[in-house]
Amino acid sequence: MASKNSYSAYQEIKSPKDHTYKLLQLSPELLDYIKSNEHGELLLKSPSTLKNHIVLVTNNKTWKMRQMNHSNSVLLLNNMNINKLNKTIEHIIPIEEPTNKLLGIANLAYEYELSKIPGHIEISNLPIYDGKIEATYECEALHNVETLMNDSPISREEFYNEWYTLCGCEVNGNAVILSKEFVTEGLQLLIPVLITKDIDYKSDAFNISIADISQDLYLQNKLYTQEVTNTILHKFCIKDHASNRFRLNNLAVSKWFGIQTLFSTNARLISPKDFLLKWKSSFPPFYNVPIDLSQMRGYYCRPLNEQIQFLNPSTLTPGDMSTRVKELFQIVKEWEYEEFLPFIEEFIPKGKKPESIVLKYAKKKRVGKNRFIVCPR
């Protein structure tokens, strides 16, 4: 006689034609999310532009799925005592029917494992909007922001954080990227409006209302609609979600003007002193915040000791640490250590000291009391 803890196993002869089963490893973090967020999102997404790229997203996190093959098959069983799948087993003599039954419903040769990633928005096919309505219709694959979010391998919260960082906006129902010139002109309008309204742009208080400011900007220039102002405020302000109000992030504003000033030099050599003067003069009238060359690290190199040159990080070859280091030393033979780090920080694993990674690919030499340079090995 079988004990209460023993089970009789059966196998489904015919598999359902309308669905198949896949196994997915769930981390403790995901299990906690499922248990505590009954109505939270748990979606599988695959971008149309990438093959074999499937991600699992919650409301605010993204995991990449990778197929992991088994050396043996895994049998997926349905516990007939619980029977959530409403399966039935036929041809069992009632008097011989066992108490505990397991029904095999799938024979699997692999499962999916998850690794957390930042998520990604593909913007290469989006039109650049510079204030001309016609520009939004030059792109064939037009869609709104919600559609773009659904098609992107990224969670909803991460999407909107990244979207505003990229200067993304919806214009006439179409997802677009605001041009750098258009954004700069928007800041040239925004900051004088704040000053005119006696809003302290240096205050830590959340003193900016999007409804009030968007109306004022629209009166100044009809191209700066509420949607455009919304993008500019999210990019250059810090938001208090409880009150839905903002305060200006002066570091982000000053850095933006610094990068645009460097860009305007057309990669010509310029002394740090002359650059700082040009940077300061690019600010809107009566806008006065401190600036320092260190804020521009990651956007310039030093072909000569007393001269800097704009270096657009987006033009560097993506790949790995070794490729990036070789490319940087082709541009400049020796780098100030602090100016070198921003160009390779994306390849440094979390929790690792940057110096330990750099020393695998380059030499670090002391050239002063607190000054170091990096050069090829």
N, C-alpha and C positions, 0 to 999 in steps of 0.2 A: 504493500500500500504506500503510495507516495506521501511524503511529509508535506506540511502546509507551506514549507519554504521551497519546495521543488516546483519547477515549471515544465510544462510540455510546450515544445516549440513547433510551429507550423510555418509553411512558406506559401505566400500568395502565388498561385499558378499564373494568373493573368495580371499584368501591370496596367494601371489606369492609362488611358490614352490622352487625357486632358491635362495631365500634370506629371512632373517628376520631382524627386526629392534630392536636395543637396545638403551637405553637412557644413556648418559654419562654426568655427571656434568663437566663443564669446569670452572676452576678458572679464575679470571681476568688476571693472568699471562699467562695462556695458550691461552686465547682469544687474548691477545696482540701478542703472538708468532705467532699465525695463521695469524693474520692480517699483521704482518710486515715481515714474512718469507714465501713468496709465494712458494719457492722451498725448504724450510726446511723440515727435517724429522719429521713425526708424525706417529709412528708405534706402533702396539700392539705386544707384545712379551710374550711368555710363555715357560719357560725352560722345556726340556723333563724330567728332573730329579725331578721336583716338580709338584704336582697335585694342581689344582685350584689356581695357582699363575700366574696371568696375570698382566703385567705392560704396561703402556703407556710411550713411550720415545720420546723426542725431540732430537735435536743434542747433547745437553749437560745436560739434566735433566731426572730424572726417577720418575714416580708415580706408586704406587701400586693401583690396582683396587679392590674395595670391593663391593659386592652386597648388596644393601639396599632395603629391601622389603617395599612396600606401604600397608597401611591399605585399601586403595581404588585403583582402577585401574586408569591408566593414558591413555587417548586416544590421540594417535599421529595423527595430522591432516595435510593434504596437502592443502595449500591455492590455489584454482583453478584459482585465478586471476594471480598468478605468475606461478604456475604449473611447477616447475622445474623437477618434476618426470614424466611429460608428461602423466598424467592420463586423462581418459575420463569418463564422466557420461552419461549413456544411459537412455532411457525411460522418458526423461523430455519433456513435451509439450513446444515447442519453445516460444509460446506466454506467458507461465507461468514461463518461466525460470528466476530464481532470478539473480540479478546482482552479488552478493557475495556468493560464494559457498565454503564450507569446506568439504573435503573428508577424513573420518577416514580410516587410512591405517594400524593401529596396536593398539592393546589393551594390555597395559603393566602393569604387577603387581610389577615390581621392576625397579630400575635404578642403575647405578654404580657411586660410589663416589671415589674421588682420594685423596691419601695422599702421599706426597713427601717422597722418600726414597733414600738412597745412591746408590742403585744398587749393584749387586753382580756377581762375576765370580766364577763358580764352578770349582775348580782345583784339587779336590781329585782324579779324574781319569786320570789326565795328567801325563805323564812320567817325571821323574826327570833326567835331562841331566847333566852328569859330564864330558863330553868330549868324551865318548864312543858312537859311532854311533849306536851300537847294542841296547843301552838302550832305544832309541826312538821307537823301534819296539816291545818292550815287552808288551806294552799296546794295548788292542784290539780296543778301540774306538779312533783311531787316526784321527785328523782333523787339518786343518790349522787354523791360527789365525782369519781370516775373518769368517770362519764357527763358530768358538767358540764365536766370538763377536755377531754374529746373533742369536746364541742359548742362550745367556746370558741375564738375566733380568736387563739390564743396558744400558744407552745411549752410543753412540759411543765415545764421548769425555771422559766421565767418565771411560769407559772401558779401553782406552789406558793409562790414568793416573794410574788406579789401576793395570793394566797389568804389567807395568814397575816396580811399587812398589813391586809386587809379584815376580820379576825377571823372568817374562814371556818372551819367545823368540820363534822364528820360526826357527827350524833346519831341513834341508832336507824336507821342506814343511810341517812339523808337529809342532803343538803347544806344547811346553815343558816348564818346569820350570827349570831354571838353579840351580844346586846344590850350597849350601853355599860355599863349598870348591872351586868350579869352579869360583864362583864370586870373592872370596877372592884372588885367584890366578890371576884373571883378574886385580884387583886393584894393586896387586904387580907388574904387568907388566905396567899398565897404568901410574902410578905416576912417576916411573923412566923415562918413555918415555917423559912425560911432562917436567921433569927437564932437560933431555938431550937436548930437543928442545928449552930450555930457555923460556918456557911458565910459567909465574908466576902463580902458583896454588893458591896464596892468593889474586890475583888481582880481582877487581870487574868488570873488562872488560870481555866481551864475547870473549875469545881468543882461544877457542878450536874448530877446524874444524873436523867434524866427518869423512870426507873423508880422511884427512891427518892422523888422529890418528888411524883409523881402518886399514889403510895400514901398519902403523908402528907396530901395535899389531900383525897383521897377519904375518909379517916378523919375529917377535919374537917367535910366536907360531901359527902354522897353524889352531889350533882348535878355535882361536879367530877370527872368520869371522866378516864381517861387521854387520851382524844381531846380533851377540853376543855383539860386541862393542856398537852397537846402544842401546841395553838394558842396558848395564852398564853405559853408559853416561846419559841416561834418568833417571836412578835411583839415580846416585850420582852427577849429575850436575843440574844446572839451565839453562833452554833454553830460548834464545831470538828467538821468532818465526819469527820476521821480517828478521833477518839475517841467521836463521837456524844454529846459533853458540851457544856454551855452555861455562859456567864457572863452575869450580869445587865447589861443595857444601861441604866444609871441615867438617862442623858439621855432615853431613850425613855419610861421609867417616869415621871419627873418631868414631862415634857411632857404625857403622857396626863392626869395629875392636874390640870395647869394648864388644859388645854383643857376638862375636865369642870367645873372650878371656874368658868371663864368662861361656859360654857354654863348653869350653874345661876343666873347673875345675871339670866337672862331678858332679855338685851339692855339692862338698866338701866345707867346711868352709874355708874362706880366709880373711885375714885382708885387710881393704881398702888400706893400704899402699902397701902391696904386690901386690894387684890386679892392682893398678895404674902403678906399675913398669912393670908387665907383659903386660898390655895394651899398654904402650908406646913402649915396645920392639917388639910388633907385627907389628908396622908400617913399610912400605917400607923404604929402606935406604934414608936418607937425607930428609925425610918427617917430618916436625916439626910443629905441631899445638897444641894449648892448650887443655888439657883434664881436666875433673872434674867429680867426682863421681855422681853429680846430673844429668849428661847426661844419666846415666844408670837407673834412676828411672823407675819403671815398669818392671824391669828385675831381681830384686834381693829382698831378704828379710833379716832380721837380727835375726836369732835364738839366737845369743848372741850379747851383746852390741857392742863389738869391732870386730865382725866377720860378713861377709856377705855371702850369698849363692844364687846361680843362681836359679831363679824361672821363668820358661818359661810361659808367659801369655797365650799362645795357649793351654796349658794343663789344664787351669782352666775351670770349668763347665760353659757353656753358659746358660743363663736363665734370671734371674732378679737380682735386687740389693740385696734383702734379701738373696738369695742363695749365691751370690758372697761374701758378708760380712761374712756369717757364715763360708764359706770355707777358707777365708783369716785368720780368727781367729783360725781355726783348725791348720793352718800352723804355725802361730806365734800369741801368746796371746796379745802382745802389738806391735803397729806399730808407727813409726815416721809418723806424719800427712802427710808430703810432700811425703813420700815414699809409703803411703797408697793410695793417690788420683789416681795415674795413673792406678791402677788396677780396679777402679770403675767408671772412668770418662765416659765410654761408656753408663752408665745408668743414667747419669745426664742430664736432659732436657736442651735444649738451653735456655739461659737467666736466668737460676736458679743458685743461689750461691751454690757451692759445699758443703760448711759447713752446710747449711740448710738441705740438703739431707742426709749428713753423720749423723747428729745428730738424725735423725729418727731411725737409726739402731745401733748406737754406741755412746760411750761417748768420749768426747774430753777433755783432761786434760793438763794444763800448767805444764811443768816440768823445766822451765828456762825462761829467759827473752824473748827470741823469739823462744822457742822450745815447741812443743806440741806433745802429743802422743794420739793414738786412741786405745780404748779397748772395750770389750763387755759391753753392758748395764747391 
